Amino acid sequence: MAGVFLDIEGAFNNAFTDSLLNVLRSKKVSNTIIRWINSMLSSRISRANSGEMNLEVHLLTGFPKGGVLSALMWILVADGLLYSLNFVRYFAQGFAGDFSALAIGKDLRTVCEVIASSIK
């Protein structure tokens, strides 16, 4: 048996919109809500001003800080990851941005290969 323990750094900031949308589709969420969430996440702009310097960045990943739906969106992404890992016969658990996956095999080399594939 071998395990891998992960702490996803900046989980909220680095979550991919496509991952969330795929999970929403798999859970049969209505297309109207999926389009609304996609629009909300793909249209975000961050602006900063300092003196005469202005900076504008289009945000491509992550969920809004302090957003009412942000925690729910991350939970759905994490649930999708856990489901995928458990579906291919890992024992996977998670909390917030922390995950663990355990695998059992006939020898250490096999188990290490299985675990390595889980983090790809």
N, C-alpha and C positions, 0 to 999 in steps of 0.2 A: 504494500500500500504506500502511496505517496500523495502528497498534497501540495497545492500552491495557494498562497495567501496574497491577495492583491488589495492595495489601497489606491483607488483611482483618484489621482490628484486633480483637483478642480473639476470634479464630476459634473456639477451643474454648468460650469463654464465651457466644458468641452464636449458635451453631449451632442450627438448628431441628430438633426431634425429627421432625416430619413429613418433612423432607428426608431424614433418615436412613432412616425407615421406607419411604419410596418407593423409595430405592435398594435396600434389602434385598429388597423385593418384586420389583423388576426383576431381581435376581440370584437369584430363586427360593429365598430362604432360607425355612426352614420357618416356618409360622405360629406355632408354639409359641415359637420363639426371638424372633420379631418381637414377640409379645405380652409376653414376658419383658423385652425391652429397653424397650418402651414403658412397661411398669409401673415399671421401674427409673428411667427418666428423668422420668416424670410424677409420681412420688411423693416427690420430693426436697424437703427442708425445710432451711433454714439458720437456725441459732439463734445469737444473741449475747447475752451477759449482761455488764452493767457496773454494779456496785453493785446498786441496786434496779431498774434499767432492764433489761427483757427485750425482745428483738426476735425475731420469728419471720417468716420470709419463705418463701413457696412458690416454688421455682425453676422457671420455665417454659421456659427455654432453656439451652443449653450442656450440656457433659459434665463429669462429676466430675473435679476436679483430682486428678492422680495416680492416677486409676482405671486398672486394668489394661486395660480395653477402650476407654478414651477416645481413645487415638491411633488405634486401628483404626476407631472410629466416625467420627472426623474424616476419615481417609483415604477412607472410603466416601462421605462427603458430598462431599469434594473431587472424587473420581472421578466422581460423578454430575454435578457442575457441568462438569467437563472433557468428559465424554461429551456432554452437552447442547450445549455450545459447538461441539465438533467435528462433531456430527451436523448442525448447520445451516451447515456449511462455513466455520467459522472455523478457524484453526490455533491451538489453545489448549494451553498447558502450565502446570503448576503444581508447586509444592513447598511443603509445609507450608501457611502462610496466604498465600502469594504466587502470583499468577496473571498470565498474559499471554495476550492474544488478538490475533491478526493477521488482517487482512482485505484482500482485493484487489478492486478495482472499476474501472469504466471511467473514472471521474473522481473528483476529491477529494471532491466533495459526496456522491456515492454511498457512497464508502468511509466517510466520517464518519457518515453515517446508519446504515450497517451496524454500525460500531463502537459508536455510541450505543445501538443496540438490544441489543448484547451485555452491557451493564452494567445493564440494567433488570431 
